Amino acid sequence: MTSTRRSPCPIACTLDLIGDRWTLLIVRDMMFFGKQRFEEFLDSPEGISTNILANRLKLLEEQGLVEKQPYSNHSRRMNYQLTEVGKSLRPVLRTMIAWGLKHLPDTQVPDGE
């Protein structure tokens, strides 16, 4: 967890980790769409920038939600995969999907979910 917490509240602490605009979308892409490579995340319809994506992947790795492994002879080419801690977010994302479908007009489950 981050070294400076706003409070000991578990909701606040969780939001400090995954509550920004992009992090759960990256987790979503790994969890439901099988994305593993940097370029694959860039293809998502939300249009994340390369510097933000690199920052979030690094943060997710540092916090133990994601692990990376090289996928070629180039040391900079990595596959990113959810750890068990990252995978444990599945019910949270499923609940968010159900809530959004019920309460937000014109939402739909994307292909792959």
Summary of the structure (lengths in Angstrom):
residues: 113
radius of gyration: 14.8
end to end distance: 28.5
largest distance: 47.1
contacts: 269
relative contact order: 0.15
helix: 50%
strand: 10%
